Amino acid sequence: PRVGLAWDVFSDGKTAVRAGFGTYYSLLDALSFMLNSLPPYNGALSFTPLKGQKLPLSSIVPLTPGTQIPPSCGPGVATPCTTFGPQGVQPNAKTPTVQEWNLSVEQQIDSRTALRIAYVGSFGYHGLLSIDPNSVPAQVCADAVGCLAGGISGAKTTVAEGTAYIPYVASGKRPNPYLGAGFFWYTDGNSSYNALQVDVTRHMSSSLQFRANYSWSKNLDINSGLTGAQANNQAQMVLDRTDLRRDWGPSALNATHQAHLSFTYDLPFGNHRRWLGTASGVTGKLVGGWQLNTITSLQTGFPFTPQVGSNISGDGDTRNPDRPSLNSSFTGPIVPGNPTQWFN
C-alpha cells in the first residue's frame, strides 16, 4: 500500500505541504550464508576438550578427503561421535517489513531561496536477528540466600536475590547436549526511526547554487548487524534470547546529528559564457559545460556496546562475548581518553 498527498496551500506555488505513507517488504534472498553449513552435506564441527585436557590441533587436522566423519552424537550413539555446531534460518521465517511515513512543509522565502522542514519516521518488524538457540537461558534469582551461577563454564559464583544470571549447570551441558554453539537467523527483530529534517536551497546566481541540510534523528533496533563483520561496535548475537527487549536501544549505525553543506558552480567557460564564449567545434566542447561541486558532511559518532571478550557467564554463546555489568557506584569520567585506558 502507498498513499501520498501534495497540497499547494495558498494556490500561489510558494507554500507546499507533502505527506506520504507506505509499507515495504524485503525478500529473504540472501540466506546462503546461513545455509551453507547444514549437516550432513557441509556441517560445521565443534571440538571441545574435556575439562583439564588439551585438544592439540594435530588431532583434528589434516582431514582426509573422502573419509566419513563419525555419526552425529545423540541418544544411544556410541563414541566416537560428531558434535555439530548448528547453523541455519528459522524454518517458518516471516517477511521483513517496514512502514514508512513523512510530512514536510516547503516554503519559498524569496525568488532564489527555498526552505523545507520535514518529519520522517519508520517502524520495522520481522527483521532478522542472530540468535544461538542452544545457549543456557538466563533466570532471575529468587532465593534469599543467593543463587549459583556459571552456566556450563564450571566457574561457580553466587549472585544475590533479584539478579539476572546464567544458572550453573552441573553436567556442563547445553540445552541440547549433542550440539555445540548455534548460529541462527530469526525474524523477531524490530526497528524504529524518527527524524526532524531542515533543508535550505539558495540560488546565488544563474551559475551558483548553495544547499544546506540538517537531520536530528534517533534510530533504534535490537540487532543492527547480523555478523560481527557488519557492525563491530555491537555484539553479533542478542544478549538474552528469552528477553529480546534487553537489546533494544540505539542502533549501531545511529548518528544523532548530521549536517551536509554543498554548492554547485557552473564554470564560466564556453558557449555564451564570460570566457571563450565564441569557442565552437571540438574546442567549444572541451572547454564548455564544466561544473565544480563540493560536499561537506558532518555528523556525531556512532554508539558502541562494550564487551568483556569471553563467555564468562557460561551461557555457551561463544559468538557473543559477555558484556560488563553496570557499576552503580562508579564515579568519574567514562571516557578518560588515555592511550592505556580510553574507556573506563
N, C-alpha and C positions, 0 to 999 in steps of 0.2 A: 504493500500500500504506500501511496505517495499523495501528499496534499500540499499545495502551495498557494500563497497569497501575495499579490503585488498591488499596492494602493497609492495612487497619486493624491495625497491628502487634500491639497488646495487647488487641484486641477491646473497648476501652473508649471509643472515639470521641475519644481525646485525642492519639494519635500516628498519622500517616498518611504512607505513602510512595507517591509517584506517579511514573510514568515513561512516556515515550512516544517513538515514532519515526514519522516519515512522510516520504514523497517527494512533492515538489510540482513542478508543471510550469507554465511560463509560455507564454502564447500569443504568437506573433510577429505581433501585430495592430496594430502602430504603426510600420509601415515606410514610410509615405508621405513622411516627412521625407527619407528617403534615395532614394526612387524618383521624386521629382518633378523630377529634373534629368537624365533619361535622353535622350541624343540618339537620333534626330534630332527628337523631339517637343518637348522642352523642355530642351535641353542647356545646360550652363554652359560658357562660353568662357573660355579662358585667354590673356591678352595679355602677352607678354613682349618687351621691346625688345631689339634686338641690343646686344652689348657696346659700350659707349661711346656709345650713342644714347639719345635720349629718346623716350618714347611719349606725345605730348600726348593729353589726354582728348578733344579735339575731333576726333581721327582715329577715335574709336570711337563717340561719340555725336554727334547723336541717331541712333537706329536707325530706319530707315524701315519701318513696318508692311507686312507682305505681301511684303517683299523677301527672297528666299532668300539665306542666307549661303553663302560658298564651301564646297565639299565638304570633308569631314574629311580631314586630312592622312594620308598613308600611302604605301607603296611605289608609285612611278610616278605619284603625284598631283601635277599641276603647281601651282605657286604662282600666285595666292594660294590658300591653303587654310586650313581652320579647325582650330585646336588645341583640343580639348575637355578640360575638367577632369573626369575620370570620377568618378562618384558612384553608389553602389549598395549592394547587400547580397550577401553570399556566396550563390552560387546553390544550393549544397547545404547550406544552413544547418541546424543541428541544433536540437533543442528545449532551451531553457534549463531547467535542472533544479536543485533544491535539496533536499538531505537534511537534515532537522532532527531533533534529539533533545533530551530533557531528563530530569532526575532531580531530584526535590525531596523534602524531609522537612518535614512540618508538625507542630508541637508546641503543644499548649495549655499555656501557662505557669500561668495561673490562670483563674478564671471570666470574666475580662474581657480577657485578653491571649493573643495567638497569635503564634508565631514560625515563619517559613518560610525555609529555606535551600535553594537550588537551583543546579544546574549546567545551563546551556543552551548548546547548540552547533549548528553547521550547517556544511555544505560545499556550495558551488555549483559547477556546471560547465556548459560550453556557454553561458556568459554572453557578451553582446555586447561586442566591443572595437572601437574606432575605429582603423583602420589605413590608411596610404597604401601601396598595393601597387606604386606607381610611384616609390618612393624608392630611392636608391642604398643597398644593404645594407652594413652595417659589416663590417670584417675585422679580424684581429689581425695586426699587423706581424711578419713572420718573417724580416726582413732585418737583419743585424747593423749595417749602416751607416744604418739608418733607412728609412722609407717616406714617399712623397709623398702628403700628404692635401689635402683641399679640395673633394672632390666635384665638383659642377657649377658651383660659385661662381666658379672661376677664381683664387681666392686660395690660392696654394700654401703649404703648411707641411710641415715634416719632423717625423715622430714617431719615437720610439725603439722598438726591438725589444720586442715583447710588449704594445704599446699597441693598444687597440681604436680604430679610426679609420674615417673615410669616405675611401676611396681617390680620388685625383684622377682626374677623367675628362677627357681631353684634348679630346674633342669637345664637352664641355659638355652632353651629352645624358643624359636619364633612361634607365632600362632599356627603356621603350617611348618612343622619341623623338618619336612622333607624338601623344602625350597629355601633358597637364600634370599638376599635383599631384592625386592621387586622394584620395577620402574614402569609405571603405567600412566596413561593419559585418561583422565575422566572429564566429562563435560559438566562439571559442577561449579565452574568459575563465574563470578560476577565482576563487572567493572562499571565505573561511573566517571563522567567528565562534565565539568561546568566551567564556563569561561566568560569573562567580560572582555570585549574587543573594541578598540578605538582605532580608527584609520583616518588619516588626513592626506589628501592629494592636492598638490598645488602646481599649476602650470605657470612657471615663472615667465616663460616666453613661448613663442612658437617652436623653439628648439629645445627648451629645457623643462623637464618635469621632475618634481620632488614628491616623495611619498614617505610617510612615517606611520607605523602602526605599533600597537602595544596590546599584549594579552595578559590578563591576570586570571590564572586558572588553577584548578585542582583536579588531579587525575588519581582516582582510587581503584585498586583492584586487589585480588588475592594472590595471584601468581603472574608476574609480568613476563618472565622468560621461561620457556619450557625446558631449557637446558642451561647449564651453568655458563656455556659459551655465549648465550644470548643476553644475559644480564648478570655481569659479575658483581654488581652492587646489591645483590639479593641472594637469598638461598634458592637452590634449584627446586627443592621439594617443599610442600607445605609442612608447617611445624607439627600439627596435630590433625590427622586425617579424620578424627571424630568431632572436631570443632574447627571448621574452616574459617569461622569468623575471627579467629586469633591472628590470621594473616591478612585481614582486611585493613588496608592503610594506604599511604601514599605509594603510588606506582614507582617502580624503579626508573621509569622514564618521565617522571613528573618534574616539570620545570615551572615553578610558580609564576615567575615573571619572565616575559620575553618581549624584546623590542627589536624592530627592524627599521633601518633607515636606508633609503635608496634614491638615486636620481638617474635620469636618462638625459643625455645631451647629444643632439644631432650635430655632428661636426660641420663647420661652415665651409665645406669644400664641395665643388662640383656644380652641376647644373642649377642656375639661378641662386647660387649661394654667394657669400661675400668674396671668397677667393676661388679662383679658377672657375668662375661662373660660366665662362664660354667654352669650357672644355667639352669635347664631343668624341664620339667613337670610342676606341679602346681606352684612351686617356680619361675620358669622362667617366667610364665605368669603373676604372681603377681608383680614381680619386674621390668619386661621389658615393653617397649612401652610407658613409661610415657613422658609427654611433658609439658613444662612450657610456658605459654603465658601471655603477658601483653599488654594492650592497654591504651594509654593516649590520651584523646581528649580535645582540647582547642578551644573555639570559642567566638566571640563577642556576646553581648547581643541582645535581640530582641527589635524592636521598639514598642512603645505603643501610643495609642491615648488618651489624657486626656479627661475626660467627666465632665460635670457640676454636674450631679447626679439627675436632674429632668428635666421636659419638660417645661422650662421657655419660649421657643419660642411659645408654644401653638399650634404647628402643630398637636398635638394629637397622635403622635407616642410614646406611653408610654413605649415601649420596647427599645427605643433608646434615652437615656438621651442626652440633648443638649451638644454641645462641645463649649469650650471657644473660643472667637474671638481673633485674633492676635492683640496685643497691639504694634503698630508700634513705640511708643516712649519708649518701655521698654529697660532698660539698666541693666547690672549686670549679674551674673551667673544664668542660667536657673536651674541648679541643685546645690542648696546650700548644700544639704546633711545633714541638721539638722534634728533631730528626730521630731521636731514640724513642720518643713516645708522642706520636701525632695525635692519638685519641686516648683519653683516659676512661 
